[in-house]
Amino acid sequence: MNAAKRFDWTMLNQERIVLLIAILIFATASAMLPGFFTPDNVVTIIRSVSVLGILSLGMAVVIIGRGIDLSAVAIMAMSVAAYLQMLSDGMSDGAALAITLAGVIGLGLINGFLVAYADVPALFVTLASASFVFGYVRSQVISADAISAPVDHWIIGLGSFQMLGAPVEVFIFAGLALATFLFLRFTKWGRYVYYAGDNPVAARNAGMPVRPMLMLRYVISAVFSFMAGILTAASLHSMNTRVVNSTLLYDIVLVAVIGGIGLSGGKGGVRNVLIGAALTGVLLNAMTIVDIPLIYQNLIKSSILLAAIIMDGLLNPRDEQTAQQGDI
């Protein structure tokens, strides 16, 4: 009884609750769903979580700085599709990769510039950017919705490469997660991300380069999206641009928000992405094995996202002064 009285209920924050739910779902699915806890399915979960996690890392950096990037999936799909198309058209790998990377970085800079210097809300900037990228690449660059990787290309080899029995995606995701953690926690500009997200006006008054930092965050998100696209193409040996119209973008936001990254800015980190990706990946895989229709899967995911946003609003309320600054 005394032990119960001494229990600190504040330890059960959103992050820990989500982690416990993820463990519970994994254990239940392993015990009750045939084929869930098998080597092939575990690899499938890890691969899906890795790609989703990389996209979510880029989104997390933007959200922590009090923004949002709705162009991530469009950049992921269309940049890699354009890259594969250029290879199919006979362009050298080095030239195609350089052009694609320049385009990806340029899109990140444009998004960041319009938000930082033109004061256009990030929601509208990135939504318009996603629509433009999809429309331009699909109409002017690629010849079909799905573009295959050339035979014997390094992307094909990347998809089949494994280390210690695990697909390469796991190690790339782990490396990017570590790099993001080190950037956010141990670099001056990484700490500035939290300061600007918490109160952008105060950060600017303190002499921090708020606008250049904001542009950097969108560049990071764009580059991470491209890397996630490369891994997707490596796994499938092609890139299907129809993914732009899927629910992947909502899954990315779900990972960030349900993991505990506050939409009000200045809160969260890589650990929250890892926890959110674990729960989302396990949940999606279990629903697929149960053969829940896609329309109901989307309903479940949207309900969870809505609940997570409501919880975020309750746990991370803005005061009157902060609420008037840096709105998405």
Buried (B, 14 or more C-beta within 10 A) or exposed (E): EEEEEEEEEEEEEBBEBBBEBBEEBBEEBBEEBEEBEEEEBBBBBBBBBBBBBBBBBBBBBBBBBBBBBBBBBBBBBBBBBBBBBBBBEEBEBEEBBEBBBEBBBEBBBBBBBBBBEEEBBBBEBBBBBBBBBBEEBBEEBBEEBBBBBEEEBEBBEBBEEEEEEBBBBBBBBBEBBEEBBEBBEEEEBBBBBBBBBBBBBBBBEEEBBBBEBBBBBBBBBBBBBBBBBBBBBBBEBBBBBEBBEBBBBBBBBBBBBBBBBBBBBBBBBBBBBBBBBBBBBBBBBBBBBEEBEEEEBEEEBEEBBEEBBEBBEEEBEBEEEBEEBBEB
